[in-house]
Amino acid sequence: MENCVFSSRKEVAKMNKEILRRVKTAGEYQKKAIRALLPEKVNGHLDAIEKELKIMVMEMAAEMWKEGKKREACEEEQSAERVSKVKKVDIA
């Protein structure tokens, strides 16, 4: 890292946090701009859709997490079976 402009990882982490904060702020402004273009009646529907999408994402994430845990348990079980099938053989 000879040509590194940043003097420490802390500065990079701080800069990344600042960029993420700005991206989030930009997203909020985009959301407000789109809602400003649409009729008031539609905004209520958008709120409901947004809420449902958040719930769906959380449910999918939970399901993926459960599947990952099941897969890990299955892999551990298979690994234990492989180990238990190995027998020591003495050659005289």
C-alpha positions as CSV (number, residue, x, y, z in Angstrom):
1,M,0.0,0.0,0.0
2,E,2.7,2.4,-1.0
3,N,0.5,4.8,-2.9
4,C,-2.3,4.8,-0.3
5,V,-3.8,8.2,0.1
6,F,-5.4,7.4,3.5
7,S,-3.1,7.2,6.5
8,S,-5.2,4.7,8.5
9,R,-8.1,2.2,8.3
10,K,-10.0,4.4,10.7
11,E,-10.1,7.2,8.1
12,V,-11.3,4.8,5.5
13,A,-14.0,3.4,7.8
14,K,-15.1,7.0,8.6
15,M,-15.2,7.9,5.0
16,N,-17.2,4.8,4.2
17,K,-19.7,5.7,6.9
18,E,-20.0,9.2,5.5
19,I,-20.6,7.8,2.0
20,L,-23.3,5.4,3.3
21,R,-25.0,8.3,5.1
22,R,-25.0,10.4,2.0
23,V,-26.4,7.6,-0.1
24,K,-29.2,7.0,2.4
25,T,-30.0,10.7,2.4
26,A,-30.0,10.8,-1.4
27,G,-32.4,7.8,-1.4
28,E,-34.7,9.6,1.0
29,Y,-34.8,12.7,-1.3
30,Q,-35.6,10.4,-4.3
31,K,-38.4,8.9,-2.4
32,K,-39.8,12.3,-1.5
33,A,-39.5,13.5,-5.1
34,I,-41.4,10.5,-6.5
35,R,-44.1,10.9,-3.9
36,A,-44.4,14.6,-4.7
37,L,-45.1,13.7,-8.4
38,L,-47.9,11.3,-7.5
39,P,-51.4,12.1,-6.2
40,E,-52.0,12.1,-2.5
41,K,-54.2,9.0,-2.7
42,V,-51.3,7.0,-4.2
43,N,-49.0,7.8,-1.3
44,G,-51.2,5.8,1.1
45,H,-50.9,2.8,-1.3
46,L,-47.1,3.3,-1.5
47,D,-46.9,3.2,2.3
48,A,-48.8,-0.1,2.4
49,I,-46.7,-1.6,-0.4
50,E,-43.4,-0.5,1.3
51,K,-44.5,-2.0,4.6
52,E,-45.4,-5.3,2.9
53,L,-42.1,-5.4,1.0
54,K,-40.2,-4.9,4.2
55,I,-42.1,-7.8,5.9
56,M,-41.5,-10.0,2.8
57,V,-37.7,-9.3,2.9
58,M,-37.5,-10.0,6.6
59,E,-39.4,-13.3,6.1
60,M,-37.1,-14.3,3.2
61,A,-34.0,-13.4,5.2
62,A,-35.3,-15.5,8.2
63,E,-36.1,-18.4,5.9
64,M,-32.6,-18.3,4.3
65,W,-31.0,-18.2,7.7
66,K,-33.0,-21.2,8.8
67,E,-32.0,-23.1,5.6
68,G,-28.4,-22.2,6.2
69,K,-28.5,-23.5,9.8
70,K,-30.2,-26.8,8.5
71,R,-27.5,-27.2,5.9
72,E,-24.7,-26.6,8.4
73,A,-26.2,-29.2,10.8
74,C,-26.5,-31.7,7.9
75,E,-22.9,-31.1,6.9
76,E,-21.7,-31.6,10.4
77,E,-23.7,-34.8,10.7
78,Q,-22.2,-36.1,7.5
79,S,-18.7,-35.2,8.6
80,A,-19.3,-37.1,11.9
81,E,-20.5,-40.1,9.9
82,R,-17.4,-40.1,7.7
83,V,-15.1,-39.9,10.7
84,S,-16.9,-42.8,12.5
85,K,-16.7,-45.1,9.5
86,V,-12.9,-44.9,9.5
87,K,-11.2,-48.0,11.1
88,K,-7.7,-48.4,12.3
89,V,-5.8,-51.3,10.7
90,D,-2.6,-52.7,12.0
91,I,-0.3,-54.3,9.5
92,A,2.2,-56.7,11.0
